[in-house]
């Protein structure tokens, strides 16, 4: 497990709160703008389907990254949790981490993204799909010079929305990055250091 100084999750704010440099701290969090929606906005149809209207989905927005919270585990009966992540050119999304219990699916909606899968860093473009199994280190970011947008699905579902809000509180200085150490198991997110990812995301020296 990495030290607190390198902790971060999906990044939303404009400032790094992690040694792995998460464009807006990962951790995501409504950073300067805060939540833009009233909540999950889920409704169940007669068939039992979960319906999330775009206008109702909560959005955590920062200068470089925004996350639209679509459906959490409790909304889908534990089947999955899902969110849409939009990143500006070269913006960091999530620093290296693993999930013990769930697989994570990344579908590239638009743009170009860098994805860590184990010890490999691959580039994904619109229409590409990557599925990371439990226990495999992974991370994501918009590729240098390109924006990127991802649909992310974690299955089986883990309650994650409060995790993103926690990251938002870190980004706005309400709590410290070290506070993530206490909730890694709660959100099934274990942080780590990845030399391949660090090398791939290193800013070239002028």
Rosetta blueprint (number, residue, H / E / L):
1 X L
2 X L
3 X L
4 X H
5 X H
6 X H
7 X L
8 X L
9 X L
10 X L
11 X L
12 X E
13 X L
14 X L
15 X L
16 X L
17 X L
18 X L
19 X L
20 X L
21 X L
22 X L
23 X L
24 X L
25 X E
26 X L
27 X L
28 X L
29 X L
30 X L
31 X L
32 X L
33 X L
34 X E
35 X E
36 X L
37 X L
38 X L
39 X L
40 X L
41 X L
42 X E
43 X E
44 X E
45 X L
46 X L
47 X L
48 X L
49 X L
50 X E
51 X E
52 X E
53 X L
54 X L
55 X L
56 X L
57 X L
58 X E
59 X E
60 X E
61 X E
62 X L
63 X L
64 X L
65 X E
66 X E
67 X E
68 X E
69 X E
70 X E
71 X E
72 X L
73 X L
74 X L
75 X L
76 X L
77 X L
78 X L
79 X L
80 X L
81 X E
82 X E
83 X E
84 X E
85 X E
86 X E
87 X E
88 X L
89 X L
90 X L
91 X L
92 X E
93 X E
94 X E
95 X E
96 X E
97 X E
98 X E
99 X L
100 X L
101 X L
102 X L
103 X E
104 X E
105 X E
106 X E
107 X E
108 X E
109 X E
110 X E
111 X E
112 X E
113 X E
114 X E
115 X E
116 X E
117 X E
118 X L
119 X L
120 X E
121 X E
122 X E
123 X E
124 X E
125 X E
126 X L
127 X L
128 X L
129 X E
130 X E
131 X E
132 X E
133 X L
134 X L
135 X L
136 X L
137 X L
138 X E
139 X E
140 X E
141 X E
142 X E
143 X L
144 X L
145 X L
146 X L
147 X L
148 X E
149 X E
150 X E
151 X E
152 X E
153 X E
154 X E
155 X E
156 X L
157 X L
158 X L
159 X L
160 X L
161 X H
162 X H
163 X H
164 X H
165 X H
166 X H
167 X H
168 X H
169 X H
170 X H
171 X H
172 X L
173 X L
174 X L
175 X L
176 X L
177 X H
178 X H
179 X H
180 X H
181 X H
182 X H
183 X L
184 X L
185 X L
186 X L
187 X L
188 X L
189 X L
190 X E
191 X E
192 X L
193 X L
194 X L
195 X H
196 X H
197 X H
198 X H
199 X H
200 X H
201 X H
202 X L
203 X L
204 X L
205 X L
206 X L
